[in-house]
Amino acid sequence: MSAEPQSPALPSLTQFDFHQRILEMTGVVLVVFTSPLCGACRHIKQVLRQVHRQNPAWRVFEVDVERDPGLGE
């Protein structure tokens, strides 16, 4: 039985680059706030990858709230 192929990781934003990178972008920018142990987060990231494939001009990013809890607040 072969393993399911890994989906590419969403680009990450951190407390050090979040605001500047978002301000530099135009158009639709989606940011999902996640945690590595969150099952719902893994599912929504898969959905957002599909959304991005259907709308390549949309930018999709992830913020790990365990690594950057201040951004989650």
C-alpha positions in Angstrom: 0.0 0.0 0.0 1.5 3.3 -1.0 1.4 6.4 1.1 -0.7 9.4 0.0 1.5 12.1 -1.5 2.2 15.0 0.7 0.6 18.3 -0.2 3.0 21.2 -0.5 3.2 23.4 2.6 1.5 26.7 2.6 3.9 29.6 2.7 4.3 30.8 6.3 4.1 34.2 7.9 5.7 35.1 11.2 5.6 37.9 13.7 8.7 39.3 12.0 7.3 39.6 8.4 3.5 39.3 8.7 2.5 43.0 8.5 5.1 44.1 5.9 4.3 41.2 3.6 0.5 41.6 3.8 0.8 45.4 3.2 3.0 44.8 0.1 0.3 42.5 -1.6 -2.6 43.4 -3.7 -5.7 41.4 -4.4 -7.0 38.6 -2.3 -4.8 37.4 0.6 -6.0 34.5 2.8 -4.3 33.8 6.1 -5.1 30.7 8.1 -4.0 30.6 11.7 -3.0 27.0 12.6 -1.5 24.7 15.1 0.5 21.6 14.3 -1.7 19.3 16.3 -5.0 20.7 15.1 -6.9 18.2 12.9 -9.3 20.9 11.6 -6.3 23.1 10.7 -4.9 20.3 8.5 -8.3 19.9 6.8 -8.7 23.7 6.1 -5.1 23.9 4.7 -6.1 21.2 2.2 -9.2 23.2 1.3 -7.2 26.4 0.9 -4.6 24.6 -1.4 -7.6 23.6 -3.6 -8.9 27.2 -3.5 -5.5 28.5 -4.5 -5.3 26.0 -7.4 -8.6 27.3 -8.7 -7.7 30.9 -8.1 -3.9 31.2 -8.6 -3.9 34.9 -8.2 -5.1 34.5 -4.6 -2.3 34.4 -2.1 -2.7 31.9 0.7 -0.5 31.9 3.9 -0.3 30.1 7.2 0.6 31.4 10.7 1.6 28.8 13.3 0.1 30.2 16.5 2.2 27.9 18.6 5.3 29.5 17.2 3.8 33.0 17.0 1.1 33.3 19.6 1.0 37.1 19.5 -0.3 37.0 15.9 -3.1 34.7 16.9 -4.2 37.2 19.6 
